[in-house]
Amino acid sequence: MILGGSASQKLAAKIAKELKVPLIPIETRRFPDGERYIRIKGEIDDEVIVVQSTGYPQDENLIELFLILKNLKDMGIKKIKVVIPYFGYGRQERRFKSGEAISAIIIADLLEFAGADEVFCINLHEENITEFFQIPVHNLSAMLPIADHIKENIENPVIIAPDKGALGFAKEIADILQCEYDYLEKIRISPEIVETKPKNLDVKGKDAVIIDDIISTGGTIVNAVRILKEHGAAKVIVSCVHPVLVEDALLKIFAAGVDDIIATDTLLSDVSMISVASLVADAIKKTK
C-alpha cells in the first residue's frame, strides 16, 4: 500500500498506479498555532510505502514525515519503505567549520528512529549520505527518464555540465543517448579576468542541453546559458532532477535566453514534466 505525504501526493498516486497497489487515505492539517495534525484512515496492510519529498518548506515536510512514520509503527505496521524523492538537509554531509551540525547525519538518524526500514532517494546531493544509515538505502538516478525525454524532443543534442562537478550527470545521459558531452571550464586569462567556455566541444549551431542535479537560485545556470549562447548554440535547454527554484530563479533563467527548462517531479514546480514514478516503482519491485 502507498501513502503520500502532503509534498508528494501526485507522485505517490503515480507510483501506486505503476505498482497496482491501493493508496491509503490520509488527513493532514494544521492546528491554529501551526502544529501538524496527521490521521491515517482505513485498513492497512503489514507493509506500507510512504512517499514524501522533504523540500521547501523542509521543516514542515520533515515533521510530517516523522509523524507519519512513527504513527504507522505505533499502528503495528511491520515494514515501512520510505521514498524521499528530494532529500532535504542533504547539503551538509560533513563538518566544514568547527561546531557545525552535520544535518544529513541527524536526518538519517531521525528517519530510523521514526520507523523507516528502507529508504529510496533520487540523486542525493552527496553519495556518501547513504553511509549514514544503518538500514538499506537506494540512491536512484533520474538520468534515464531525463535522457528519454531529451531523445523524444530534441534532435542531435550535445549535453553540457555547467561545471566539472556535474560532469558525471552529463556523461551518464550522453552514454544513454550516444551523443557528445562536455562541461564548462573556467580559464584564468589574467589576475582580473576569468573566461568560461566549453572545454572540448564547439557548440556553434548545436542544441545544447545543460544538466545538473539541483537548480536552486539559478545563478550557475544563468551563467551557463549566457556562455553557450555567446558561443553560438542554436538552442539552450536546461534540465535538472530537483527543481528547487527559490524566489525568482525561473524568471532569471528564462531572462538569460534559455529556450526551455525541464525537470522531474521529485519536487512540484511549473517545469516538473518528467515523472520518476516508473523509476521508483521498478526499484521497489526489485527489493521485494
HUKAQUI-V163433 format. One record per residue. RES is the residue in three letters. SS is DSSP state (@ for helix, = for strand, . for the rest). PHI is phi as a letter, one per 40 degrees, with the letter a starting at -180 (* if undefined). OMEGA is omega in degrees with one decimal (* if undefined). Layout:
RES|SS|PHI|OMEGA ; RES|SS|PHI|OMEGA
This chain:
MET|.|*|-177.3 ; ILE|=|b|174.1 ; LEU|=|b|-179.3 ; GLY|=|b|174.7 ; GLY|.|c|-175.7 ; SER|.|d|-174.6 ; ALA|.|c|-171.3 ; SER|.|a|-174.9 ; GLN|@|c|-179.7 ; LYS|@|c|178.4 ; LEU|@|c|178.2 ; ALA|@|d|179.2 ; ALA|@|c|179.1 ; LYS|@|c|178.5 ; ILE|@|c|178.4 ; ALA|@|c|178.9 ; LYS|@|c|179.0 ; GLU|@|c|-177.3 ; LEU|@|c|-177.7 ; LYS|.|f|177.7 ; VAL|.|b|-176.4 ; PRO|.|c|172.6 ; LEU|=|c|177.8 ; ILE|.|c|176.1 ; PRO|.|c|178.6 ; ILE|=|a|176.4 ; GLU|=|b|177.1 ; THR|=|b|175.3 ; ARG|=|a|-180.0 ; ARG|=|b|168.5 ; PHE|.|c|-178.3 ; PRO|.|d|-180.0 ; ASP|.|c|175.8 ; GLY|.|g|180.0 ; GLU|.|c|-176.5 ; ARG|=|c|173.6 ; TYR|=|b|-179.5 ; ILE|=|b|172.9 ; ARG|=|b|178.2 ; ILE|=|c|-172.7 ; LYS|.|b|172.9 ; GLY|.|g|179.1 ; GLU|.|c|-176.3 ; ILE|.|b|176.5 ; ASP|.|c|-179.8 ; ASP|.|c|-178.9 ; GLU|=|b|-178.5 ; VAL|=|b|173.9 ; ILE|=|b|179.4 ; VAL|=|b|179.6 ; VAL|=|b|-179.6 ; GLN|.|a|171.5 ; SER|.|c|-178.6 ; THR|.|b|173.3 ; GLY|.|c|-175.4 ; TYR|.|d|-7.7 ; PRO|.|c|-173.0 ; GLN|@|d|-175.0 ; ASP|@|c|-179.6 ; GLU|@|c|-178.2 ; ASN|@|c|176.8 ; LEU|@|c|179.2 ; ILE|@|c|177.5 ; GLU|@|c|179.3 ; LEU|@|c|179.1 ; PHE|@|c|179.4 ; LEU|@|c|179.3 ; ILE|@|c|-176.6 ; LEU|@|c|-178.1 ; LYS|@|c|178.6 ; ASN|@|c|178.5 ; LEU|@|c|178.1 ; LYS|@|c|179.3 ; ASP|@|c|178.9 ; MET|.|c|174.5 ; GLY|.|g|178.5 ; ILE|.|c|-173.7 ; LYS|.|c|-179.2 ; LYS|=|b|179.0 ; ILE|=|b|171.8 ; LYS|=|c|-175.8 ; VAL|=|b|175.6 ; VAL|=|b|178.7 ; ILE|=|b|-174.6 ; PRO|.|d|174.0 ; TYR|.|b|-175.3 ; PHE|.|c|178.5 ; GLY|.|c|-177.1 ; TYR|.|g|-179.6 ; GLY|.|c|-178.6 ; ARG|.|c|-177.2 ; GLN|.|c|-179.4 ; GLU|.|b|174.9 ; ARG|.|a|-179.8 ; ARG|.|c|-179.7 ; PHE|.|c|178.6 ; LYS|.|b|-179.8 ; SER|.|d|175.5 ; GLY|.|g|-179.5 ; GLU|.|c|173.3 ; ALA|.|c|176.2 ; ILE|.|c|-168.8 ; SER|@|c|-177.9 ; ALA|@|c|177.8 ; ILE|@|c|-178.9 ; ILE|@|c|179.2 ; ILE|@|c|177.8 ; ALA|@|d|179.1 ; ASP|@|c|-177.8 ; LEU|@|c|177.7 ; LEU|@|c|178.5 ; GLU|@|c|178.6 ; PHE|@|c|-177.3 ; ALA|@|c|175.0 ; GLY|.|h|178.9 ; ALA|.|c|177.4 ; ASP|.|b|-179.1 ; GLU|=|a|-174.6 ; VAL|=|b|174.3 ; PHE|=|b|177.3 ; CYS|=|b|179.0 ; ILE|=|b|178.4 ; ASN|.|f|172.9 ; LEU|.|d|-177.6 ; HIS|.|c|175.5 ; GLU|.|b|-176.3 ; GLU|@|c|-174.4 ; ASN|@|c|175.8 ; ILE|@|c|179.2 ; THR|@|c|-178.4 ; GLU|@|c|-177.8 ; PHE|@|c|-177.4 ; PHE|.|b|172.3 ; GLN|.|c|-179.9 ; ILE|.|b|178.7 ; PRO|=|c|178.0 ; VAL|=|b|-179.6 ; HIS|=|b|178.5 ; ASN|=|c|-175.7 ; LEU|=|c|178.0 ; SER|.|b|178.8 ; ALA|.|c|-176.7 ; MET|@|c|179.7 ; LEU|@|c|177.5 ; PRO|@|c|176.4 ; ILE|@|c|178.7 ; ALA|@|c|178.3 ; ASP|@|c|178.9 ; HIS|@|c|178.8 ; ILE|@|c|-178.6 ; LYS|@|c|-177.7 ; GLU|@|c|-170.4 ; ASN|@|b|-174.9 ; ILE|.|b|177.7 ; GLU|.|c|175.4 ; ASN|.|f|179.6 ; PRO|=|c|166.2 ; VAL|=|b|-174.4 ; ILE|=|c|-175.3 ; ILE|=|b|170.3 ; ALA|=|c|-178.3 ; PRO|.|c|175.5 ; ASP|.|a|-175.8 ; LYS|@|c|-179.3 ; GLY|@|c|-179.2 ; ALA|@|c|-176.3 ; LEU|@|c|179.3 ; GLY|@|c|177.7 ; PHE|@|c|179.9 ; ALA|@|c|179.8 ; LYS|@|c|-178.8 ; GLU|@|c|179.5 ; ILE|@|c|-179.8 ; ALA|@|c|178.3 ; ASP|@|c|178.9 ; ILE|@|c|-175.8 ; LEU|@|c|-175.9 ; GLN|.|f|179.7 ; CYS|.|b|-178.7 ; GLU|.|c|175.8 ; TYR|=|a|-178.4 ; ASP|=|a|173.2 ; TYR|=|b|179.4 ; LEU|=|c|-175.8 ; GLU|=|b|176.1 ; LYS|=|c|179.7 ; ILE|=|b|179.7 ; ARG|=|c|179.9 ; ILE|.|c|179.1 ; SER|.|a|178.5 ; PRO|.|d|-176.8 ; GLU|.|b|-171.6 ; ILE|.|b|175.4 ; VAL|=|b|178.6 ; GLU|=|b|176.8 ; THR|=|b|-179.2 ; LYS|=|a|175.0 ; PRO|=|d|-174.7 ; LYS|.|c|-172.6 ; ASN|.|b|-170.1 ; LEU|.|c|169.0 ; ASP|.|c|-175.8 ; VAL|.|c|-176.7 ; LYS|.|d|178.4 ; GLY|.|g|-177.1 ; LYS|.|b|174.3 ; ASP|=|c|-176.0 ; ALA|=|c|177.4 ; VAL|=|b|176.9 ; ILE|=|c|178.2 ; ILE|=|b|174.7 ; ASP|=|a|179.8 ; ASP|=|c|-177.0 ; ILE|=|b|166.4 ; ILE|=|b|-177.4 ; SER|.|b|179.3 ; THR|.|c|178.7 ; GLY|.|g|-176.0 ; GLY|@|d|179.9 ; THR|@|c|-178.2 ; ILE|@|c|177.8 ; VAL|@|d|178.6 ; ASN|@|c|-179.1 ; ALA|@|c|179.5 ; VAL|@|c|-178.6 ; ARG|@|c|-179.0 ; ILE|@|c|-179.5 ; LEU|@|c|176.2 ; LYS|@|c|179.0 ; GLU|@|c|-179.9 ; HIS|.|c|169.4 ; GLY|.|g|177.7 ; ALA|.|d|-179.4 ; ALA|.|c|176.2 ; LYS|=|b|173.4 ; VAL|=|b|177.7 ; ILE|=|b|179.3 ; VAL|=|b|176.9 ; SER|=|b|176.9 ; CYS|=|a|176.2 ; VAL|=|c|-172.8 ; HIS|=|b|179.5 ; PRO|=|c|178.9 ; VAL|.|c|168.7 ; LEU|.|f|-179.6 ; VAL|.|c|175.8 ; GLU|.|f|-174.0 ; ASP|.|b|-176.6 ; ALA|@|d|-178.4 ; LEU|@|c|-180.0 ; LEU|@|c|-179.7 ; LYS|@|c|-178.7 ; ILE|@|c|178.1 ; PHE|@|c|178.5 ; ALA|@|c|179.1 ; ALA|.|c|175.8 ; GLY|.|h|-179.7 ; VAL|.|c|-179.2 ; ASP|.|c|178.2 ; ASP|=|a|176.3 ; ILE|=|b|178.7 ; ILE|=|b|-178.9 ; ALA|=|a|176.8 ; THR|=|c|-179.1 ; ASP|.|c|170.8 ; THR|.|c|173.0 ; LEU|.|b|178.2 ; LEU|.|c|176.6 ; SER|.|a|179.4 ; ASP|.|c|-176.6 ; VAL|.|b|-177.9 ; SER|=|c|-173.9 ; MET|=|b|-179.5 ; ILE|=|b|-177.2 ; SER|.|c|175.4 ; VAL|.|c|-175.9 ; ALA|@|d|-179.6 ; SER|@|c|178.2 ; LEU|@|d|-179.3 ; VAL|@|c|-178.4 ; ALA|@|c|179.0 ; ASP|@|c|179.5 ; ALA|@|c|179.2 ; ILE|@|c|179.3 ; LYS|@|d|-177.0 ; LYS|@|c|-177.4 ; THR|.|c|-178.4 ; LYS|.|c|*
